[in-house]
Amino acid sequence: MDPIIQSWELEEQSEEFPCSVWCRDMLASGYTVECRMKQSVAQQIPCQVKAGVTPIVQLTDTDFGFSFKASLAAAHVEMRQEMKAKARIQGKIATFKCGVPEIMELLETARKAQEVRLKRSDWIVAALRRNGYFHWRPCWKQDCLVEASLQDWCQELPEGSYRYPSHWLEERGSWLKEGVPKMSALKDLEDAVTRAKDAEEYFCRTTATTTRTTTKQEQNQQQEQREQEQ
């Protein structure tokens, strides 16, 4: 079911955004062949929120989930009160039976509450900035990407939070020197892949949890070591 719903979402997104980049978590439905093909047709470039850092950088976890659940709980309380009042008028005992129509009503009420919240403040952009997104933005005057912190709209939207310390983001522009990309110090592609793997593993280990897959070579080394000990 998830891949089907994901496909519908991709179709709707393609109608509004003819070319886009979308960041999603590791939910398997987004990596099916059908979804990948639709992303290609929609000119949608996918990127990932890696396992272990979802509660740090994913907007749903940091700023949406708790608020939506609170709205859902409030809607549930209101529905129970209405059921009690209706049962009292009919001279019956309230059963609080909740079927598909009631569930859909609760979800819709919670969704509308989030729309009201968004009208009060543009919390989505502020939250994305805190989570490390929108670091680079287009500058139409210079015809290039610039740091968002240099643009007027971003002056009161800092990067980082208690979940995501700002010093983790300080070196994001270190690959530039006087606005020009620096030459890579890596000797070859194999060295680059190794360093990237080590850096990602270290980051996940120090911020949350990580699962490290043991290679076949390491397994052989471990087996030899056990045999020597015996």
N, C-alpha and C positions, 0 to 999 in steps of 0.2 A: 504493500500500500504506500509506503514512504516514497519509493521511486516515482510512483504515479503522481502523487501530490507535488513532489519536487519538480516534475516535468511541467505541470500546470503553472507552477510559480515561475519557472524559466520563461514560459511563453508570455506570461503577463509582464515580466520584467523586460523582455525584448521589445514589447510594444512601447514601453515608456523610455527605455534606455537602449538606443541602437548600437552603442559600443560602451563597454563598461568593464570594471574589475570588481569582483565580488570575493569577500573573505568569509569563509565558513569553517565550522569545526569539522571534526573527522567523522561525522555521521555518514554511514556507508551509502545511503541513498544518493548522496551527491557525487558518488564516484562510479556509478553504474555506466555501462556503455551508452545506454539511451540518454542519460543526462549529459554525459560528455559530448555526445553528438549534437544535442540541442544547444549546449553552450557554444560549440564551435559555430553553428549556424547563426546564433544570436550575437556573435562577436563578443562573447563574454569570457574574460580571462579569470580563471579561478585561482585563488591562493588559500592557504590553510592556516587555521589556528591549531597548532600542534598539541598533541596530548600532554597533559600535565600543566598547561598554562591557561586553560580555558577560564578558570575562575579569576584570572588576573587581567586578561585582555578582551574577553568576549562580552559585548555589550549586554546580551541577554542575562548573563550571570551577574555582572557588576551593578547594573542600573535598572534593568527591566523586570527580571523575575520576581524579586521581592515585592515590588510595587503592584505587579499584576496579580500576584497571589493575595495581596491585601485587598485589592479591589474585588477579587473573586469571593473572598471571605465575607466582605461587607454585603455583597449581593446575595450571598447564601443566607445571611442573617435576616435580611429584608424579606426574602422569599419565605422563610420559615414563619415570620410574623404574619405574612399574608395568608399562609396556609392555616395558621391558628385562628385568625379572624374569620376566615371562610368556614372553617369547621364549627366555630362557635355559633355563627349565624344559622347553620344547618342543624345544630344540635348534635353534632357528631364529635368523635375524638380525632384529632389531627394525626395522620399517619406519616406525614412527611415523605410520601412516596416520591422518588425522583427518577424520572425516565428520561428518554432522549430529548423531548421538548423542553423539560426543565433544565437539563444540562446545557442545551444550546442557548436558552435564555440567560443563564448565568454567565456563560462565556461572552455573549454579546454585550451584556451589561458591563462586564469587566473591560471589554475592549473599548466601549464608549468612554469609560472613565479614564482610560489612557489617552484618548483623543483630547479630553478636557485638560488633562495634565500637560500635554504637548502645547496646547494653546496658551497655557499660563507661562511657560518658559521653554526655550529651545534646548531642552536637556540632552537631546541626542547628540548634537554637535559637541557640547561641552563634555559629555561623557566619553565620546570617541577621542577627543583631544587628551583627556586624562589617561586613557588607555593606550596612548602612543600612536594613534592614527592621525591623519592630516598633518604629518610633519612637513611634507613637501606639497606645494600647491602651484598651479599655473599662474604665471604673471603675464598677462596679455601685452603689457607695454614692453617688457623685455623679451617676450617670446621665448620664455624658458621657465623651468621650475625653480622656485625660490622657497626658502624656509617660511612656513606659515606664520611663525612668530614675528616676522618682519612686516606682515600685512595688518592693516587697521582692524579688520574684523576679528583678529585673533588675540588682541592685546589683553583681554580679560579671560582668556581660555588657556590656562597653563597646561603643560604636559606633566604627567606623573600624579601619583596619589599615595596613600598609605599602603595600598596593595602593590603599586608599581612605582617604586622610588625614582625620582627624576634623574638621579645620577646614573641609572641604567641606560638612559637615553642620551647622555652627554656626548658620546663619540659617534653619533649617527652621521655627522658631517665630516668625519675624519678622512674620508676618501677624496675630499676636495681640497685643493690648494689654490687659493686666490680665485675660487670659482671654477677651477678647471680640474677634472678628475685626474688623480695621481696615477702613475704607472704602478702596476701590481708588483709587489715584492715576491710573489709566489713563483717558484721555478717552473712548475708545470701543472697540468690539470690534475694529475693524480695527487700532488701535494695539496692543491686547493680543496679537493674532495675530502681528503683526510682531515684537514684543518676544520672544514665546515662541519664534518661529522663530530669531531671532538668538541668543538665550540657549542654545538646544539646539545650534545649529551651533558656537558658541564652545566649549561644554563638550566636544563630541565631538572638535573639532579639537585641544584642549589635552590631552585624556586619551588619545586613541587616534588613529583615522583617521576621516575623514568624506568622503562623496561629495556634492558640491554640484551640484544640477541647475540648469543655466542656463535662465532663463526666456526666453520668446520675445522679450520686450522687450530683454533684455540681448543676445540674439543679433543683433537688429536694430541695436543700438548698436555692437556689435563690427564688424558688416558695414560700417556707415557710416564707422567709424573707419579700417578697412582701405582703403576706397575713397578717403578723404581723403588717406591716406598715399601711395597710388599716384598 
